[in-house]
Amino acid sequence: MSYNPRYQMCIKFSDDLGMDEEAVDLGGPRREFLRLLMEALALSPMFEGRDGKLILALDSSALREDRYFMAGQAIAASLVHGGPPPGFTAPTLYSRLVGANSSKPVLEDIADTDLCEKVKKVSECTSLDDLIDATEPLQDYLANAGCLKPLKCIDDKNLVQDILMFQVVHRVYGAYERFQEGLKTLGVLDAIRMHPDSFRPLMCHEPSPLTADLVDHLFHIRLSAVGSNKRRAEEHVVPFWRDYLQDVEEQVGPSKLGKILAFAKGANVIPPVGFSPQPSIDFLHDQSISTRRHLPMANTCINCLKLPLLDTYEDFRESMDFALGNPQGFGRE
């Protein structure tokens, strides 16, 4: 494998026929690739749990093929090369990564819902008889986990913590070791351990919700010369753009604002290191006969969104909605 994370990535996407995009990667394709990579990791069999709070799962083929190392390396590369943060690791997994070995797993870390319900019943027992009844369905599991023991008093329900440690920590120890090694790429794990509070929101939670004002301020609007006909047409459309962002925030929320970012920049969240070059807005003045001239276009390589010059807000909104709903078919340069 020739990949070296120390070198700048150069990404090319191809269509269904295998034809490469004719574009130089100045950042947009790289961010889009890293966004898709983080989404694929969260959905992979290497992770399990509730959305936004995933722990490592045990996947024998991934362990054999050393994909846990590659997962850690991918996260490190995304953080360093301007991609999105993972934002999906559970606090328990993050605490282990930063060296807080005293951190204990919680019931919500058990991804197997059937097992979770059985363990929950054990934790809620108030008498020895209840405890014996609650552990009966778990006898085979307890034996395999090394947690099977005679129950003599209600305090023996502390075996719940033994179950949690086995299920969440000891069972996936090999996978965790390789994942941790991958995160050491480019010194990322060392940085996480030096600044755990700064990295926690990047690793454990979704980024702060996007707002219309935040998206608006990300873009530098490039206007034509004052007094020109082009300038007057552009100034007519700029309020449409800002009204559209407000409508999206009020009617749909941050998810669609993320689609606007993904359309324009190839990333649906703001990367930890920000965007480079700074996102900009241009305008489509070319009135040549084209099915695309009334639709927005984007050049993700240079973070440029090109807005159509339309007479009414209704037409502008319809144009933007169509573009965001059909990004694969057109509109990318």
C-alpha positions, 0 to 999 in steps of 0.5 A, spaced: 500 500 500 503 506 497 498 511 501 502 516 506 498 520 510 504 525 511 503 527 504 497 532 501 491 528 498 489 529 491 482 526 490 479 524 483 472 522 483 469 518 477 462 517 474 458 510 473 462 509 467 469 510 470 470 517 467 474 522 472 472 529 473 476 534 470 478 538 476 484 539 480 483 538 487 484 544 491 481 542 497 473 540 495 474 533 492 478 532 498 473 534 503 468 531 500 472 524 500 473 525 507 466 526 509 464 520 505 469 516 509 467 518 516 460 517 514 462 510 512 466 508 518 460 510 522 456 505 518 461 500 518 461 493 522 467 496 526 462 500 530 456 499 534 451 503 538 446 509 538 447 514 533 453 519 535 455 514 541 458 509 538 463 504 541 468 499 537 464 492 535 468 486 534 468 484 527 473 478 525 474 480 518 476 487 520 481 484 525 484 480 520 485 485 515 487 490 520 481 495 518 481 497 525 488 500 524 485 503 518 479 506 521 484 510 526 488 512 521 483 515 517 480 519 523 487 522 524 488 524 517 481 527 516 482 531 522 489 533 519 487 534 512 481 539 513 476 534 513 470 533 518 471 530 525 468 523 526 463 526 531 460 519 533 465 516 538 461 514 545 464 518 551 466 511 554 471 510 548 474 517 548 475 516 555 479 510 554 483 513 548 485 519 553 488 515 558 482 515 563 482 508 564 478 509 571 472 511 566 467 505 567 462 503 561 455 504 562 448 500 560 447 505 554 454 502 551 451 495 550 449 495 543 445 489 543 438 491 545 436 484 548 442 483 552 442 490 554 434 489 557 437 483 561 442 486 564 438 492 566 433 487 569 439 485 573 441 492 575 434 493 578 433 487 582 432 489 590 432 482 592 436 476 592 430 472 589 429 477 584 437 477 582 437 469 581 431 470 577 434 475 572 441 472 571 437 465 569 437 467 562 444 470 562 447 463 564 451 462 558 453 469 557 456 469 564 460 463 563 463 465 556 464 472 559 468 469 566 462 472 570 459 466 572 459 466 580 454 463 586 449 469 588 449 469 595 446 476 597 443 482 593 450 486 593 452 480 588 448 484 583 455 488 582 456 483 577 453 488 572 459 492 572 463 485 570 458 484 564 459 491 562 467 491 562 467 484 558 462 487 553 465 494 552 472 493 553 475 486 554 471 483 548 474 488 543 481 489 546 485 487 540 480 491 536 481 497 540 489 496 540 489 497 533 484 502 533 489 506 538 495 505 533 492 508 527 490 514 531 497 515 533 498 517 525 501 524 524 501 525 532 493 525 533 493 521 539 498 525 542 495 531 541 488 528 543 491 526 550 494 533 551 488 537 549 482 532 551 477 537 552 478 541 546 478 534 542 472 531 545 467 535 541 470 533 535 470 526 537 464 525 541 458 529 539 456 532 532 458 539 531 454 545 533 448 546 529 449 550 523 445 556 523 443 561 517 447 566 519 453 562 520 453 559 513 452 566 510 458 569 514 462 563 511 462 566 504 465 572 501 460 575 496 464 577 490 460 583 487 462 586 480 464 594 480 459 599 483 455 602 478 455 596 473 449 593 470 452 586 473 452 589 480 445 591 480 443 584 478 447 581 483 445 586 489 438 584 487 439 576 488 444 577 494 437 578 499 434 572 495 440 568 498 440 570 505 432 569 505 433 562 502 438 561 508 433 563 513 427 559 510 431 553 510 433 554 517 426 555 520 423 550 515 428 544 515 433 546 520 441 544 520 441 538 516 439 542 509 444 547 511 449 542 511 447 540 504 448 547 502 455 546 504 456 539 501 453 542 495 458 548 495 464 545 498 464 538 499 463 538 506 456 538 510 460 541 516 465 546 518 472 542 518 476 543 525 481 547 521 476 551 517 476 551 509 481 553 505 481 557 500 475 561 503 468 560 501 466 565 496 459 566 492 460 568 484 454 569 480 452 566 473 452 572 468 452 568 462 446 568 458 448 563 453 442 557 451 443 552 457 439 548 461 443 550 467 443 557 466 438 558 471 441 553 476 446 554 481 453 551 480 459 549 485 466 549 484 468 545 490 475 545 488 476 552 490 469 553 494 466 557 490 458 557 489 455 560 483 448 563 484 443 564 478 440 571 477 433 570 477 427 576 478 423 573 483 425 569 490 420 564 488 424 562 482 430 562 486 428 558 492 425 553 486 432 553 483 436 552 489 431 546 492 432 543 485 439 543 485 440 541 493 435 535 491 439 533 485 447 534 486 449 528 482 446 530 476 449 537 474 452 543 478 459 541 479 465 543 476 
